Amino acid sequence: MYADYGLQLAPLREEVEHLVKTAREWDGRFFNLQVTNATERAMQLRALCTAASSSLAFDLRCKVAKASSISCSASPPITAAPSNPQ
């Protein structure tokens, strides 16, 4: 998933972690949300989570993608303070 730098990562990480850890598809072995790439316009995020089978992993991946996109669209952006306040 690509996200603007205004996205607050900590609340997103908490929400995705809660979703994964309460999902019946998750096998309990591993979860992480990480920034895998950064460009001048956006950062690429990747949620890593394990499941007991490939079909469960696909279902979990779909749940995480949907929840992440909803969370990102609802998250208020971080606004930078002016660099030269007058």
C-alpha positions in Angstrom: 0.0 0.0 0.0 1.3 3.5 -0.8 0.6 6.3 1.7 1.2 10.0 2.0 3.7 11.2 4.5 0.9 12.8 6.4 -0.4 9.4 7.5 0.0 8.7 11.2 1.7 5.3 11.3 1.3 4.5 15.0 -2.6 4.4 15.0 -2.6 2.5 11.7 -0.1 0.0 13.1 -2.2 -0.5 16.2 -5.4 -1.0 14.2 -3.9 -3.4 11.8 -2.2 -5.3 14.6 -5.6 -5.6 16.4 -7.3 -6.8 13.3 -4.6 -9.5 12.6 -4.4 -10.7 16.2 -8.2 -11.2 16.4 -8.6 -12.7 12.9 -9.4 -16.4 12.9 -7.1 -16.8 9.9 -4.0 -15.7 11.8 -1.9 -18.6 13.1 -0.2 -16.5 15.8 3.4 -16.8 14.5 4.2 -13.4 13.1 2.9 -9.9 12.5 4.6 -6.6 11.5 3.7 -3.5 9.6 6.8 -1.9 8.0 7.7 0.9 5.6 9.4 -0.9 2.7 10.1 2.0 0.4 10.0 5.8 0.4 9.9 8.2 -2.5 9.6 12.0 -2.7 5.8 11.7 -2.7 4.8 8.6 -0.7 5.9 5.7 1.5 5.1 2.1 0.7 3.7 0.0 3.6 3.6 -3.7 3.9 1.8 -5.8 6.5 3.4 -9.1 7.1 1.4 -11.8 8.9 1.3 -15.6 8.9 -1.5 -18.1 8.4 -1.6 -21.9 8.5 -2.4 -22.3 4.8 -2.2 -20.3 1.6 -6.0 -19.8 1.3 -6.1 -18.5 4.9 -3.2 -16.2 4.2 -5.0 -14.8 1.1 -8.2 -14.2 3.2 -6.2 -12.5 5.9 -4.3 -10.4 3.3 -7.6 -9.2 1.9 -9.0 -8.3 5.4 -5.8 -6.3 6.2 -5.8 -4.5 2.8 -9.5 -3.5 3.2 -9.1 -2.4 6.8 -5.9 -0.5 6.0 -7.4 1.5 3.2 -10.5 2.4 5.3 -8.3 3.4 8.2 -6.0 5.5 5.9 -8.9 7.4 4.4 -10.4 8.1 7.8 -7.1 9.1 9.5 -6.5 12.8 9.9 -3.3 13.9 8.2 -0.3 15.4 10.1 0.1 19.0 9.2 3.5 20.6 9.3 4.1 23.9 10.9 5.2 26.8 8.7 9.0 26.8 8.3 9.1 30.6 8.4 6.4 31.9 10.8 6.1 35.6 10.7 
